[in-house]
Structures are given as C-alpha cells and as structure tokens.
C-alpha cells in the first residue's frame, strides 16, 4: 500500500513541476513571487489539480500552539509548494521548507 501512496505522490509532484515549468516558460524570470503564485494557481486550476493557496498551519512548541504560518500552496492536501523568486536559493530558504 505504501508503494501506491509513494507512486501517487510522485505523479502529483511531476504534475505540479510540469505546471511550474509552463508558468516559467510563459512568464520567464523577473517577477515577484506573488505573480508566479497567481500564475501557478491558474495553471493548477486549468489542469484540475486541487490546491489551497496560503494554507494556514499551526506551529507548536513542545505540544503547545505558539503561532501560525502559511504555506504558499498546498496541493491535494499532501504536497507543499514554497515559491521563491530569487537568483539562487540560500540556506534560509531550505530551512523554511524543512521547518514546516
């Protein structure tokens, strides 16, 4: 059963990557993240891929809630998409994703 789950997640990831590549082909570089986020959401919708934009998440510390964050895009309730409009990823960008 786990293989089916992994396979489904891989297929979902590939579909989202395809959508992101299409956005990049159309827009190219140089825009703010919000522009790419809107375009990617439109592309996901066109491909009938379910998503939630700016999905809230609770942040806990030792089992107690201490705050709230937001995911750029949560796809199918399983895949987190964190958008960056930068020339190069910095360690802090990786830390943002890992800490979720």
C-alpha positions as CSV (number, residue, x, y, z in Angstrom):
1,X,0.0,0.0,0.0
2,X,2.9,2.4,0.7
3,X,4.1,2.0,-2.8
4,X,0.8,3.2,-4.2
5,X,1.0,6.2,-1.9
6,X,4.5,7.0,-2.9
7,X,3.6,6.5,-6.6
8,X,0.6,8.8,-6.3
9,X,2.7,11.4,-4.6
10,X,5.4,11.1,-7.3
11,X,2.7,11.6,-10.0
12,X,1.3,14.6,-8.2
13,X,4.8,16.1,-7.9
14,X,5.5,15.6,-11.6
15,X,2.2,17.2,-12.5
16,X,3.0,20.3,-10.3
17,X,6.5,20.5,-11.7
18,X,5.0,20.4,-15.2
19,X,2.7,23.2,-14.3
20,X,5.5,25.3,-12.8
21,X,7.6,24.8,-15.9
22,X,4.7,26.0,-18.0
23,X,4.4,29.1,-15.9
24,X,8.2,29.8,-16.2
25,X,8.0,29.3,-20.0
26,X,5.2,31.8,-20.3
27,X,6.4,34.4,-17.8
28,X,10.2,34.0,-17.7
29,X,12.2,35.5,-14.9
30,X,12.0,38.8,-13.1
31,X,8.6,39.0,-11.4
32,X,7.7,39.0,-7.8
33,X,6.7,35.7,-6.1
34,X,3.0,36.8,-5.9
35,X,2.9,36.9,-9.7
36,X,4.2,33.4,-10.0
37,X,1.9,32.2,-7.3
38,X,-1.2,33.6,-9.1
39,X,0.0,32.1,-12.4
40,X,0.8,28.7,-10.9
41,X,-2.7,28.6,-9.2
42,X,-4.3,29.4,-12.6
43,X,-2.3,26.6,-14.2
44,X,-3.1,24.1,-11.4
45,X,-6.8,25.0,-11.8
46,X,-6.6,24.6,-15.6
47,X,-5.1,21.1,-15.0
48,X,-7.7,20.3,-12.4
49,X,-5.1,19.8,-9.7
50,X,-6.7,20.6,-6.3
51,X,-4.8,23.2,-4.2
52,X,-5.2,25.6,-1.4
53,X,-3.4,29.0,-1.6
54,X,-1.9,30.5,1.5
55,X,-2.9,27.4,3.6
56,X,-2.6,28.1,7.3
57,X,-0.6,25.8,9.5
58,X,-0.2,25.8,13.3
59,X,3.2,26.0,14.8
60,X,3.6,24.0,18.0
61,X,6.3,24.1,20.6
62,X,6.5,21.1,22.9
63,X,2.9,20.2,22.1
64,X,1.5,23.7,22.6
65,X,0.5,26.1,19.8
66,X,2.8,29.2,19.6
67,X,1.9,30.7,16.3
68,X,0.7,30.2,12.8
69,X,2.4,30.2,9.4
70,X,1.2,30.0,5.9
71,X,2.2,27.6,3.1
72,X,2.4,29.3,-0.4
73,X,0.4,26.5,-2.0
74,X,-0.8,23.1,-0.5
75,X,-1.5,20.7,-3.4
76,X,-4.1,17.9,-2.8
77,X,-3.6,18.3,0.9
78,X,-0.2,16.5,0.6
79,X,2.3,18.5,-1.3
80,X,3.8,21.8,-0.1
81,X,4.9,24.3,-2.8
82,X,7.1,27.1,-1.5
83,X,7.7,29.7,-4.2
84,X,10.9,31.7,-4.4
85,X,11.7,34.3,-7.0
86,X,15.4,34.6,-6.4
87,X,18.6,34.1,-8.4
88,X,19.9,31.4,-6.0
89,X,18.5,29.5,-3.1
90,X,20.0,30.5,0.3
91,X,20.3,28.2,3.3
92,X,17.4,30.1,4.9
93,X,15.1,29.1,2.0
94,X,15.8,25.4,2.6
95,X,15.3,25.9,6.4
96,X,11.9,27.4,5.7
97,X,10.7,24.3,3.9
98,X,12.4,21.8,6.4
99,X,10.8,23.5,9.4
100,X,7.3,23.0,8.0
